[in-house]
């Protein structure tokens, strides 16, 4: 038995004593939680309480084993560097909604709570958590940690904007509550903001208190399929010239479907939506879904395409909305390399998958993409996370995680590189 095997056995034994054998996952099964086959931790544990998470963190601190906080695993592959060790801590079992105050427009739930549970409860009271992700197995804690929001982000913003407070286990094993109705922040840091978008770098989120909003009086989803991406783009740009503030307007191309789909969402008062429709005068080929059942079906079709695109590594380009009409060469390039994409025209955000071809290497695709966007000042593009921590960020990490155990290989905090 090698030293590495002995170490792994010792870790497995320790984690099993904390969480129970049934909640420790080893070997290749870890990849089922969103990790790529070549980059994954040694094992995954699913604690069922705050106390178990505290024990795991204290063990990691004492032994020097790195931890990766994990929710549904829908985006973890985007930030995982060349890591093949450590423990993934999955919070899915922390899924209890502990407080719901419709009159106060607030909801507190465990970090492992799924969107469906929140949506079901809030809808019954004509409320919504507008930024819920469109991945069924996403968790609210994972959303906050990645500061990710669903496809209505142009209207509603990011997840962090709706966090009133949260609780988390810090790197020294303490359970800290901050913001909202809880105790004041410690050490002068605004942990509510700090942990939003931190990818678990400063602690493991255990619960979140969210701000809710009333549901809109009317919501309409309009869908049209095109055979030509340039025609779809032209119609999308024309829509934005007539209605400056749609809830969302997305152009989605899926390598598994020949058609290009334009999805427009309008919501607000009945008068507002009617006024927007009158200005648009949507013509032949548009399907207007106004009933809740048809609208939900159309939204799920769109969400399925988004989920397929984001199943593996995907990339993002932020585009000046004044340049939208000039972005067709980028869509043509993505089609050439069989990339799926979701172009949020209302936000100027283009998300796309990696090239899907045995004949095409990532370096070849990257070179073609760079050539297409070079010299265009209105496009900020990121093919892989390349951010490096600022001096301020480094000082915060040194203060809050002196043992460097919380996701040290996080690419967004300068922890490594993709192959």
N, C-alpha and C positions, 0 to 999 in steps of 0.2 A: 504493500500500500504506500503510495506517495504521500509526501507532506501535504500536498494540495487535497488529496482524497481524505486524509485524516481531518484536515481543517474543515472540509465540506461536511463530513459526518458529524463533527462537533457542532457546527452551526445548525444542521438539521435537527440534531438532538435537542439543542437549546430552544429552537423555535417551536418544536413539537411540544416541549414542556410548557411553553407559554400559551400557544394558540390551540394546541391539540393536533394530533397527526392528520386528521381529516382536512385541516386548513393550512397544510404545508404542501406546496407543489414544487416538484423538482424536475430535472432533466428537460427534455424537449417540450414537455407540456407547458412550460413557461411561455413559449411562443404563442400560445393561444390567447394570451392577454395583451396582444398588441406589439410584442417585441419581435424584431427581425431575427431570423434563425442564427445569423452570424454574430449578432450583438444582443446579448441577453444576460441577465444576472444569473447567479448560481441557483437561486431558488426564490419562490414567491410565497409570502405568508398572508393570510387574511384574518387579521385580528377582529374580535367581536366587541371590543370595548376600548375606551380611552386608556384604562389601566394596562391592557395588554400592549397597546402601542407604546406606552411609557416604558414598559419592561424591554421591549424590542430596541428602543432608542438607547436605553442605558446599556444594554448588551453591546450594541454597535459601538458606542463611545468607548467602552472598556476594551473591546477587542480590535477596534480600528476597522471594522467591516463597513463599507459604504452602504447607504440606504437609498432607495428610489421610491418616493411616494407615488402611488398609482391609483387612479379611479377606474374608469372603464377601459383604459388603454387605447382610446381612439386616436390619440395624437402622440403617444410616447415615442414612436419611431422617428418623429421629426427632430427630436432633441437629444437622442441617445448617441453618444460617441462610440468609440471602440471599447465597449465595456463588456466583459464576459465574467464578471465577478460581482459579489455583493448580494444584497437582499432587496427584492421588491416588496413593498408594503402596500397591499391592496385594501382600500377602505370600503369596499362594496357592502360589507356587513353592517356598516354604520348607516343604516337607511331609515331611521325613525324620524318622522315629523313631530317635533316636540312642542312647538308653539305655532298657532295660527290665529292671528288677530285681524279679521277682515276690516273692522272699523279703524284699525291703526295701519292698515295696508302693509302688514309685515308677516313674515313666515320664517320660522327657524327649523332647520332640519339637519340631520346627519350628513356628513360629506359624501356618503355612499348612496344617497337618495337618487333615484332615477327620474328623468324628466316626466315620464308618464304619471308618476305618483303626484308630483307637484301640479301638473296640468289638470289632472282629474279633480283634485281638491279645490284649486283656485277657480276653475271654470264653473263649478257648482255655485260659487258666490259672485259670478260675473267679474272676476278678477283675472289677472295674468302675470306671470313672470316672463316678460316679453323676450328675454334674451336666451331662453332655454335652447340648448343644442338640438340639432335635428338627427343626432345619433341616438338610437333607442337605449343603448347601453352606456352612454356617457353618464357621468355622475356630476352632481352639482359642485362637489369639491374639486374635481378635475377641471371643470369649466372655469372656476375661480382661479385655480393655480396656473392655468394657461391663459387666463383673461380672454377666453374664447366666447363667441356668441353665435347665435344661429343666423339664418339667412336674412333676417330683418335688421341687421346691424346698422344699416344706413339710417333708419328711423330711430332706433332705440339705443345704439351705442354698444359698448362692451360690457362684459359681465361685471367687472370691477365697479362700474357706475351704479350697480344695484346692490352692492354689499353694504349693509348697515353695520355689521359686526361679524366676528368669527371667533372660533376657538381653535387652538392648535397645540400640538406637543412640540416644544422647542428642542433644540439640540442637546440640552442638558436634562431632558426628560421631564420637564415641568409642563403642566397643562395651563396654558395662558388664554384668557379671554380678553377681547379688545373690541372697542367700538360699541355702537348701539346702546343697549341698556346695561352693559357690563362695565367692569372696572376700567379705569383710564389706562392708556398705553403705558408700557414700562420703558425705561431707559430713554425716553424722549422720542422713540420711533413710532411712526404711525403704522402699526402692523397690519391694519386693515388694508391699507394701500400697498404696503410692502409685499404682502403675500399674494396679492392679486397680480398674476403674471410672473410669479417667481419660480414656477415649475417645481415647487417643493424644496427650493434651495435653502430656506430658512426655517422650515418646520413642516410637520405633517398636519394638514387641516383636518379637524374632527367634526366641526359643525359650522354652519353659516346662517346668518340672519339676512334675509333679502327684503328689499323694498318692492312692493307690488304696485301694479297700475290697474285702473279699470279697463275692462275689455272695450274695444272700439264699438260704437253703435252699429257700424256696417263694415264688412270686409268683403272684398271682391278679388278673385284671382282670374287673370286672363292669360290664356296660353295659346301660342301659335307655333306651328312647326314649319321649318324652312328646309329646302334642299341645298341652299347656298348660304354660307356664313356671311358673305359680304352684304347680301340683301337683308339678312337678319340684323346685322350690325347697323345698317342704315335705318331700319325701322326703329330699332332701339334708341338710336341717337335722336331721331325725329320725335319720339315719345318724350324724351327728356327736354326737348326744346319747347314742348307744349305744356308739360306738367313738371315743374321744377322740383317738386317734393313728393314723389311717389314713396310708398313704404319700401318698395324694392323693385328693381328691374334687372333681371338676370338673363344672360345669354349662356346656355350650357351646351357644350358639345361632348358627346360620349363616344368613345372609340367602338363601343358595342352597338351603337345605333347610328344609322345613316343620316337621320335628320338632325338639324340644329334647332333647339327649342328656345323660344323667348318667353320668359315667365314674368308677368307684371302683377304686382300686388298693390292695391289701393285700399286704404282703410281710414276711418274717421267717422264724422257725422254723416248721416244720409245725404244732407245737402252738399257736403264737400265731395263725396264720392260721385254723386250725380253730376256735379259741376265739372269734375275732372273728366268723366266719361264724355260729356258734351264737348269739351275742348279737344279730346283725343279723336273722337269719331273713328273708332277702330273698325276696320273694314273686313273684307272677306278673309276667312281662314281663322279668325279669332274665336276661341271658345271662352265664354264668360261664365265662370263658376261662382254663383252667389249663394246657393244652398250649402249648409254646413257639411253635409255628407259629400257632395260633389267637390266642394272646395278642399276638404280634407284628403280626398282621393287624389286630386291633382297635386296637392302639396306633397303627398307621400311619394308620388311618382318622381317629382323633382328631387326630393330628399334622397331617394334611392340612387339617383344618378350622382348626387353629391357624395354620398357615402362610398360609392364605387370608386370615384376619383380619389378619395382620401384614404383608401384602404392601405396604400403603400406611401412611399415618400412623395410629397407634393411640394410645389414651389409657389411663390407669391410675387407678383409685380404690382406696385402701386403706380397708377397712371393719372396724370393730370387730366381732369374731365374735359378740359378744352381740347384735348388731343384724341378723344375717343374715336372720332371719324377717321383718324389716320392709323388706327391700330390693326386694320385688316391684315397687313403682312405678318403680324405676330400670330393671328389666328390661322393663317395659311401655313405658317411654319409648324405650329402645333399639330395641324392636320397631317402634314407631311411625315411627322415623326410619331403619328398615332397616339398623341397625347389627349387625354380627356381634360376638359377645362370648364370652369364656372366663372364667367365674366360678370361681376357685379357692376353694371354700368352706372347705377345710381351712386355707388361709392367710389368708382374708379379703381376697383380691386380685381385683378386677374389671378385666379388660382388654377394651377394645372399640374397634372401628373408627370412623372418622368417618361421619357420615350419608351414605347413598348414595342421593341423590335430586336430580334436576335442579331440583326446585322448592324445595329447602332449602339455604340458605346455611350456612356454618359458624357465622356469628354467630348465626343463628336457633337452631341446634342448641345452641350454647354457652349462650345465654340460657335455653333450656328446661332444660338440665342444671343450670345454676346455681340456677334456681328450685326444682328437685327436691331439691337437696342442701342448700340454705341452711337454717341453723338446726339441722342434724344434726351434733352435735359428734363423733360417732363415725365420720365419713367424711372422709378426706383425699383430695382429688381433684386431678388434674393433667390438664387438657385439652391443654396443650402445655407443654414444658419452660420453666419460668420462673425457675429457680434463678439467683441471682446470687452471684458469688464472695465468700467471706468475706475479711476482711483478711488472715488467715493464708494462705488460698489464693492471694491476689494476691501476697503476698510470695514464696511458693514459685514461682509462675509467673515472677516477675521474676528470681528467682535461677536457675532452671533453663532458662528460655527468654527470655533478654534481648532476642533479636531478634524475638520473637513470630512464629515461623514454624510452630509445631506446632499445627495446627487452631485458629487464633485465633477462627474463627466457630462454635466448638462451643457450642451453646445451653446445655449444662449447666454451662459455665464462664462464662456471661454474654456470649456472643459475638454475639448477634443475636436476631432474632425472625422468626417465620413471617409470611407475608403474612396 
